[in-house]
Amino acid sequence: MATPSKTRSVTAHVPEQLAQKVDLMAERLDRSRNWIVKQALSAWIDQEEERSRLTLEALADVDAGRVIDHQAVQAWADSLSSETPLPVPR
């Protein structure tokens, strides 16, 4: 049998319109407001952790010299609206 994890209450003031949306979603999904807020916080934290990981990965690429010339990227981007787009620069 799994041991229940400790919990802690977190209080935040949110705009009335956002609180109403949380209430509506809770009602629509037949869930508690608590469940909705936990899901939203978990998703946001996951997103921020991934953003941080990708940023550190990108900075490591720059430090290692794994970069693409700006002019090459610009030429590729400009070509996307043409009849013959350039291949993705490597």
Residue frames as a rotation matrix with the C-alpha (Angstrom) as fourth column:
MET 1
0.581 0.814 0.000 0.00
0.814 -0.581 0.000 0.00
0.000 0.000 -1.000 0.00
ALA 2
-0.159 -0.648 0.745 1.41
0.603 -0.661 -0.446 3.39
0.781 0.379 0.496 -1.01
THR 3
-0.310 -0.036 -0.950 2.16
0.876 -0.400 -0.270 5.88
-0.370 -0.916 0.155 1.72
PRO 4
0.715 0.598 0.363 0.21
0.692 -0.682 -0.239 9.11
0.104 0.422 -0.901 1.23
SER 5
-0.343 -0.863 0.371 2.49
0.766 -0.485 -0.422 12.02
0.544 0.139 0.827 0.43
LYS 6
-0.351 0.145 -0.925 2.54
0.704 -0.611 -0.362 15.08
-0.617 -0.779 0.113 2.62
THR 7
0.101 0.415 0.904 0.59
0.845 -0.516 0.143 18.05
0.526 0.749 -0.402 1.39
ARG 8
-0.610 -0.259 -0.748 0.74
0.617 -0.749 -0.243 21.74
-0.497 -0.610 0.617 2.11
SER 9
0.512 0.848 0.138 -1.77
0.797 -0.409 -0.444 24.45
-0.320 0.338 -0.885 1.45
VAL 10
-0.751 -0.657 0.063 -0.71
0.618 -0.667 0.415 27.29
-0.231 0.351 0.907 -0.84
THR 11
0.324 0.881 -0.344 -2.81
0.676 -0.470 -0.568 30.44
-0.662 -0.049 -0.748 -1.01
ALA 12
-0.816 -0.531 0.229 -2.82
0.539 -0.554 0.634 32.83
-0.210 0.641 0.738 -3.94
HIS 13
0.024 0.784 -0.620 -4.95
0.009 -0.620 -0.784 35.79
-1.000 0.013 -0.022 -4.87
VAL 14
-0.753 -0.180 0.633 -6.15
0.601 0.202 0.773 35.50
-0.267 0.963 -0.044 -8.46
PRO 15
-0.863 0.482 -0.150 -8.35
-0.503 -0.803 0.318 37.77
0.033 0.350 0.936 -10.55
GLU 16
-0.236 0.881 0.410 -12.07
-0.528 0.238 -0.815 37.10
-0.816 -0.409 0.409 -10.08
GLN 17
0.465 0.428 -0.775 -12.44
-0.883 0.163 -0.440 36.14
-0.062 0.889 0.454 -13.75
LEU 18
-0.398 -0.683 -0.613 -9.75
-0.643 0.684 -0.345 33.46
0.654 0.257 -0.711 -13.42
ALA 19
-0.859 0.136 0.493 -11.34
-0.376 0.487 -0.789 32.10
-0.347 -0.863 -0.367 -10.24
GLN 20
0.162 0.985 -0.063 -14.67
-0.711 0.072 -0.699 31.87
-0.684 0.158 0.712 -12.07
LYS 21
0.257 -0.148 -0.955 -13.03
-0.859 0.418 -0.296 29.94
0.443 0.896 -0.020 -14.90
VAL 22
-0.830 -0.555 -0.042 -11.53
-0.449 0.712 -0.539 27.51
0.329 -0.429 -0.841 -12.37
ASP 23
-0.498 0.731 0.466 -14.98
-0.455 0.237 -0.858 27.04
-0.738 -0.640 0.215 -10.84
LEU 24
0.426 0.691 -0.584 -16.51
-0.853 0.091 -0.514 26.39
-0.302 0.717 0.628 -14.28
MET 25
-0.135 -0.563 -0.815 -13.83
-0.734 0.610 -0.300 23.88
0.666 0.558 -0.495 -15.21
ALA 26
-0.910 -0.181 0.373 -14.19
-0.405 0.583 -0.704 22.10
-0.090 -0.792 -0.604 -11.89
GLU 27
-0.084 0.970 0.228 -17.93
-0.559 0.144 -0.817 21.84
-0.825 -0.196 0.530 -12.43
ARG 28
0.449 0.249 -0.858 -17.59
-0.892 0.175 -0.416 20.77
0.047 0.953 0.301 -16.08
LEU 29
-0.253 -0.671 -0.697 -15.00
-0.564 0.688 -0.457 18.10
0.786 0.277 -0.552 -15.26
ASP 30
0.794 0.595 -0.124 -16.72
-0.183 0.429 0.884 17.06
0.580 -0.679 0.450 -12.01
ARG 31
-0.031 -0.875 -0.483 -13.49
0.751 0.298 -0.589 17.75
0.659 -0.380 0.648 -10.13
SER 32
0.577 0.160 -0.801 -12.59
0.736 -0.526 0.426 19.93
-0.353 -0.836 -0.421 -7.17
ARG 33
0.943 -0.305 0.135 -11.02
-0.232 -0.889 -0.395 23.36
0.240 0.341 -0.909 -7.52
ASN 34
0.448 -0.802 0.395 -8.10
-0.556 0.095 0.825 21.91
-0.700 -0.590 -0.404 -5.59
TRP 35
0.264 -0.305 0.915 -7.60
0.531 0.838 0.127 19.23
-0.806 0.452 0.383 -8.27
ILE 36
0.841 0.106 0.530 -7.78
0.521 -0.421 -0.743 21.83
0.145 0.901 -0.409 -11.08
VAL 37
0.820 -0.553 0.148 -5.19
-0.570 -0.811 0.131 24.07
0.047 -0.192 -0.980 -9.42
LYS 38
0.288 -0.736 0.612 -2.86
-0.260 0.555 0.790 21.11
-0.921 -0.387 -0.032 -8.70
GLN 39
0.444 -0.070 0.893 -3.06
0.757 0.562 -0.332 20.04
-0.479 0.824 0.303 -12.34
ALA 40
0.927 -0.054 0.370 -2.36
0.188 -0.788 -0.586 23.57
0.323 0.613 -0.721 -13.57
LEU 41
0.653 -0.724 0.223 0.60
-0.693 -0.452 0.561 24.04
-0.305 -0.521 -0.797 -11.22
SER 42
0.262 -0.548 0.794 2.06
0.126 0.835 0.535 20.66
-0.957 -0.040 0.288 -12.14
ALA 43
0.613 0.018 0.790 1.79
0.781 0.139 -0.609 21.40
-0.121 0.990 0.071 -15.86
TRP 44
0.933 -0.263 0.245 3.34
-0.195 -0.943 -0.268 24.86
0.302 0.202 -0.932 -15.43
ILE 45
0.472 -0.800 0.371 6.24
-0.593 0.024 0.805 23.52
-0.653 -0.600 -0.463 -13.35
ASP 46
0.315 -0.324 0.892 6.88
0.543 0.833 0.111 20.76
-0.779 0.449 0.438 -15.92
GLN 47
0.804 0.050 0.593 6.88
0.558 -0.408 -0.722 23.38
0.206 0.911 -0.356 -18.70
GLU 48
0.838 -0.502 0.214 9.29
-0.535 -0.833 0.140 25.67
0.108 -0.232 -0.967 -16.83
GLU 49
0.347 -0.724 0.596 11.64
-0.258 0.537 0.803 22.77
-0.902 -0.433 0.000 -16.00
GLU 50
0.418 -0.141 0.897 11.68
0.788 0.548 -0.281 21.74
-0.452 0.824 0.340 -19.67
ARG 51
0.925 -0.069 0.375 12.29
0.156 -0.829 -0.538 25.35
0.348 0.556 -0.755 -20.74
SER 52
0.649 -0.718 0.251 15.22
-0.669 -0.383 0.637 25.55
-0.362 -0.581 -0.729 -18.31
ARG 53
0.276 -0.529 0.802 16.65
0.217 0.847 0.484 22.22
-0.936 0.041 0.349 -19.53
LEU 54
0.599 0.012 0.801 16.42
0.798 0.080 -0.597 23.30
-0.071 0.997 0.038 -23.17
THR 55
0.941 -0.278 0.191 18.02
-0.255 -0.957 -0.139 26.66
0.222 0.083 -0.972 -22.38
LEU 56
0.419 -0.821 0.387 20.96
-0.537 0.120 0.835 24.99
-0.732 -0.558 -0.391 -20.64
GLU 57
0.293 -0.245 0.924 21.28
0.604 0.797 0.019 22.56
-0.741 0.552 0.382 -23.56
ALA 58
0.834 0.071 0.547 21.29
0.504 -0.499 -0.705 25.46
0.223 0.864 -0.452 -26.04
LEU 59
0.809 -0.571 0.141 23.91
-0.584 -0.752 0.306 27.36
-0.069 -0.330 -0.942 -24.03
ALA 60
0.251 -0.717 0.651 26.10
-0.087 0.653 0.753 24.25
-0.964 -0.246 0.101 -23.97
ASP 61
0.509 -0.011 0.861 25.77
0.811 0.342 -0.475 24.05
-0.289 0.940 0.183 -27.78
VAL 62
0.941 -0.175 0.289 26.87
-0.044 -0.911 -0.410 27.68
0.335 0.373 -0.865 -28.08
ASP 63
0.575 -0.760 0.303 29.82
-0.627 -0.172 0.760 27.09
-0.525 -0.627 -0.575 -25.73
ALA 64
0.099 -0.513 0.853 30.83
0.265 0.840 0.474 24.09
-0.959 0.179 0.219 -27.87
GLY 65
-0.652 -0.393 -0.649 30.56
-0.411 -0.536 0.737 26.11
-0.638 0.747 0.188 -31.07
ARG 66
-0.711 0.494 0.500 27.54
0.679 0.666 0.309 24.20
-0.181 0.560 -0.809 -32.38
VAL 67
-0.114 0.629 -0.769 25.82
0.030 -0.771 -0.636 27.20
-0.993 -0.095 0.069 -33.94
ILE 68
0.050 0.200 0.979 24.36
0.978 0.188 -0.089 28.09
-0.201 0.962 -0.186 -37.33
ASP 69
-0.878 -0.477 0.022 25.29
0.463 -0.839 0.285 31.28
-0.117 0.261 0.958 -39.12
HIS 70
-0.306 0.797 -0.521 22.61
0.141 -0.503 -0.852 33.97
-0.941 -0.335 0.042 -38.84
GLN 71
-0.394 0.137 -0.909 22.67
-0.822 -0.495 0.282 34.76
-0.412 0.858 0.307 -42.56
ALA 72
-0.933 0.040 -0.357 22.07
-0.154 0.853 0.499 31.09
0.325 0.521 -0.790 -43.39
VAL 73
-0.625 0.750 -0.219 19.06
0.663 0.360 -0.656 30.97
-0.413 -0.555 -0.722 -41.06
GLN 74
-0.237 0.530 -0.814 17.70
-0.226 -0.845 -0.484 34.25
-0.945 0.069 0.321 -42.43
ALA 75
-0.656 -0.056 -0.752 18.07
-0.753 -0.002 0.658 33.05
-0.038 0.998 -0.041 -46.03
TRP 76
-0.918 0.345 -0.194 16.28
0.327 0.937 0.119 29.80
0.223 0.046 -0.974 -45.14
ALA 77
-0.422 0.797 -0.433 13.46
0.519 -0.179 -0.836 31.66
-0.743 -0.577 -0.338 -43.35
ASP 78
-0.317 0.262 -0.911 13.07
-0.584 -0.811 -0.030 34.07
-0.747 0.523 0.410 -46.26
SER 79
-0.835 -0.094 -0.543 12.86
-0.525 0.435 0.732 31.13
0.167 0.896 -0.412 -48.68
LEU 80
-0.831 0.506 0.233 9.96
0.278 0.740 -0.613 29.46
-0.482 -0.444 -0.755 -46.85
SER 81
0.119 0.929 -0.350 7.39
-0.037 -0.349 -0.937 31.61
-0.992 0.124 -0.007 -48.65
SER 82
-0.293 -0.290 -0.911 8.94
-0.888 -0.271 0.371 30.93
-0.354 0.918 -0.178 -52.04
GLU 83
0.686 0.544 -0.484 8.22
-0.710 0.645 -0.282 28.18
0.159 0.537 0.829 -54.55
THR 84
0.479 -0.616 -0.625 11.58
0.216 0.773 -0.597 26.55
0.851 0.151 0.504 -53.81
PRO 85
0.879 -0.133 0.458 12.40
-0.472 -0.392 0.790 26.75
0.074 -0.910 -0.408 -50.08
LEU 86
-0.062 -0.983 -0.172 15.98
-0.722 0.163 -0.672 26.10
0.689 0.083 -0.720 -49.08
PRO 87
0.237 0.075 -0.969 16.85
0.437 0.882 0.175 23.06
0.868 -0.464 0.176 -46.99
VAL 88
0.991 0.130 -0.005 17.10
0.052 -0.362 0.931 23.62
0.120 -0.923 -0.365 -43.23
PRO 89
0.311 -0.940 0.139 20.57
-0.598 -0.307 -0.740 24.97
0.739 0.147 -0.658 -42.45
ARG 90
0.883 -0.100 -0.458 22.79
0.356 0.778 0.517 22.58
0.305 -0.620 0.723 -40.49
